[in-house]
Amino acid sequence: MMETTDLDGVVTLTPRRFADSRGSFQETYNRDTLAGVGIDTVFVQDNQSWSREAGTVRGLHFQAPPQAQAKLVRVLVGEIFDVAVDIRAGSPTYGQWTGVTLSADNTMQLLIPAGFLHGFVTRVPDCLVAYKCSDTYAPACEGAVRFDDPDLGIDWGIPADQAVLSDKDAAAGSFADLDTPFTYEARP
C-alpha cells in the first residue's frame, strides 16, 4: 500500500504481511511492484544503522549531484520518527518537512527522493534501521543541516539538548546558509 505525504514525491509504503502460527513474511522490496505504482528508482546500495540510545538523531543529511541519493527507509528493530525536508529551489514546499513513525511493528517504509534532507530520531533504545540508496556514498557530495534549525521548526519529540548527536551532525550548518544544489521539477 502506498500513501502520499504533504511533500511531492515523499511517500510511505506498507508491504503486505503474511502471518501464520510460525510468524510472518513480507516482501520488503520488489522493483516491479514499485514500478506498478509509478516508482522507478533504481537502488544500488543498502545501508544499516544501529543506535544504542533512545533520542539518537541522525541527520539532517543529503547527497548532492552528481551522486544525489533517493532513500527507501525501514526499521528492522525498534521505532523511529523519520523526517524529510524539501530543499528543491523553486518548490512550492521548499523548507517544509514531513515526519512519519516507522517501526518494526508497523513495517512502514518511507521513500525520500533526491532533493530532500533526511534524518530520524530513535524513540526506543537499540534501533536497527535499514535503507536503500539510489547512488553510492560520495563524501565529496554530502551535506547537512542542523536537526534543530529554528527556520525548519521540526518537532522531533525530544528537547534539542537531550538529542544524542555525532560530532559531525552537531557541527552541521543552518538552513538559512544552505546553498541547495537541487531545483524543483514538477512531476507530470
For each residue, the residues with C-beta under 8 A, 3 or more apart:
1: 13 14 16
2: 11 12 13 37 39
3: 11 12 14
4: 10 11
5: 10 11 12 84 98 100
6: 93 96 98
7: 10 84 86 93 96 97 98 116
8: 86 91 93 187
9: 111 113 115 116 187
10: 4 5 7 84 98 110 111 112 113 116
11: 2 3 4 5 39 110 111
12: 2 3 5 100 108 109 110 111
13: 1 2 34 72 108 109 110 111
14: 1 3 106 107 108 109
15: 26 27 28 107 109
16: 1 26 27
17: 24 25 26 107
18: 24 25 26
19: 23 24 25
20: 23 24
21:
22:
23: 19 20
24: 17 18 19 20
25: 17 18 19
26: 15 16 17 18 107
27: 15 16 30 33
28: 15 74 109
29: 34 43 72 132
30: 27 33 34
31: 34 35 42
32: 35 36
33: 27 30 36 37
34: 13 29 30 31 37 39 40 41
35: 31 32 38 39 40
36: 32 33
37: 2 33 34
38: 35
39: 2 11 34 35 111
40: 34 35
41: 34 70 72 111 113 134
42: 31 134
43: 29 46 70 72 132 133 134
44: 133 134 135 136
45: 132 133 135 136 137
46: 43 130 131 132 133
47: 130 131 132 133
48: 76 128 129 130 131
49: 58 128 129
50: 126 127 128 129
51: 56 58 78 122 126 127 129 164
52: 56 125 126
53: 56 122 125 164
54: 122 123 124 125
55: 121 122 158 162 163 164
56: 51 52 53 121 122 127 163 164 165
57: 119 120 121 147 156 163 164 165 169
58: 49 51 61 119 120 166 169
59: 83 117 118 119 120 144 147 169
60: 83 85 117 118 119 144 145 146 147 149 152 172
61: 58 117 118 119 142 143 144
62: 68 69 87 114 115 116 117 118 142 143 144
63: 67 68 69 114 135 137 138 141 142 143
64: 67 68 141 142 143 181 182
65: 68 114 141 181 182
66: 141
67: 63 64 135 136 138 141
68: 62 63 64 65 114 115 134 135 141 181 182
69: 62 63 114 133 134 135
70: 41 43 111 112 113 114 133 134
71: 110 111 112 118 131 132 133 134
72: 13 29 41 43 109 110 111 112 131 132
73: 82 102 109 110 111 112 118 120 129 130 131
74: 28 102 107 108 109 110 129 130 131
75: 78 79 80 102 103 104 127 128 129 130
76: 48 104 128 129 130
77: 104 126 127 128
78: 51 75 103 104 122 123 124 125 126 127 128 129
79: 75 101 102 103 104 105 122 123 124 127
80: 75 101 102 103 120 121 122 123 127 129
81: 99 100 101 102 120 121 123 156 157
82: 73 99 100 101 102 110 118 119 120
83: 59 60 97 98 99 117 118 119 120 121 154 156
84: 5 7 10 97 98 99 110 112 116 117 118
85: 60 95 96 97 116 117 118 145 152 154
86: 7 8 91 93 94 95 96 97 115 116
87: 62 94 95 115 116 117 145 178 180 182
88: 91 94 115 116 180 182 183 184 185
89: 94 180 182 183 184
90: 94 183 184
91: 8 86 88 94 115 184
92: 184
93: 6 7 8 86 96
94: 86 87 88 89 90 91 184
95: 85 86 87 151 152 175
96: 6 7 85 86 93
97: 7 83 84 85 86 152 154
98: 5 6 7 10 83 84
99: 81 82 83 84 154 155
100: 5 12 81 82 108 110
101: 79 80 81 82 106 108 123
102: 73 74 75 79 80 81 82 106 108 109 110 120 129
103: 75 78 79 80 106 107 108 123
104: 75 76 77 78 79 107
105: 79
106: 14 101 102 103
107: 14 15 17 26 74 103 104
108: 12 13 14 74 100 101 102 103
109: 12 13 14 15 28 72 73 74 102
110: 10 11 12 13 71 72 73 74 82 84 100 102
111: 9 10 11 12 13 39 41 70 71 72 73
112: 10 70 71 72 73 84 116 118
113: 9 10 41 70 116
114: 62 63 65 68 69 70 134 182
115: 9 62 68 86 87 88 91 182 184
116: 7 9 10 62 84 85 86 87 88 112 113
117: 59 60 61 62 83 84 85 87 144 145
118: 59 60 61 62 71 73 82 83 84 85 112
119: 57 58 59 60 61 82 83 147
120: 57 58 59 73 80 81 82 83 102 129
121: 55 56 57 80 81 83 147 156 157 158 163
122: 51 53 54 55 56 78 79 80 125 127
123: 54 78 79 80 81 101 103 127 157
124: 54 78 79 127
125: 52 53 54 78 122
126: 50 51 52 77 78
127: 50 51 56 75 77 78 79 80 122 123 124
128: 48 49 50 75 76 77 78
129: 48 49 50 51 73 74 75 76 78 80 102 120
130: 46 47 48 73 74 75 76
131: 46 47 48 71 72 73 74
132: 29 43 45 46 47 71 72
133: 43 44 45 46 47 69 70 71 136 137
134: 41 42 43 44 68 69 70 71 114
135: 44 45 63 67 68 69 138
136: 44 45 67 133
137: 45 63 133 142
138: 63 67 135 141 142
139: 142
140:
141: 63 64 65 66 67 68 138
142: 61 62 63 64 137 138 139
143: 61 62 63 64 178 181
144: 59 60 61 62 117 168 169 172 173
145: 60 85 87 117 149 152 172 173 174 175 178
146: 60 149 169 172 173 174 175
147: 57 59 60 119 121 154 156 160 163 165 169 172
148: 154 156 160 163
149: 60 145 146 152 154 174 175 176
150: 153
151: 95 174 175 176
152: 60 85 95 97 145 149 175
153: 150
154: 83 85 97 99 147 148 149
155: 99
156: 57 81 83 121 147 148 160 163
157: 81 121 123
158: 55 121 162 163
159: 162 163
160: 147 148 156 163
161:
162: 55 158 159
163: 55 56 57 121 147 148 156 158 159 160
164: 51 53 55 56 57
165: 56 57 147 169 170
166: 58 169 170
167: 170 171
168: 144 171 172
169: 57 58 59 144 146 147 165 166 172
170: 165 166 167
171: 167 168
172: 60 144 145 146 147 168 169
173: 144 145 146 177 178
174: 145 146 149 151 177 178
175: 95 145 146 149 151 152 178
176: 149 151
177: 173 174
178: 87 143 145 173 174 175
179:
180: 87 88 89
181: 64 65 68 143
182: 64 65 68 87 88 89 114 115
183: 88 89 90
184: 88 89 90 91 92 94 115
185: 88
186:
187: 8 9
188:
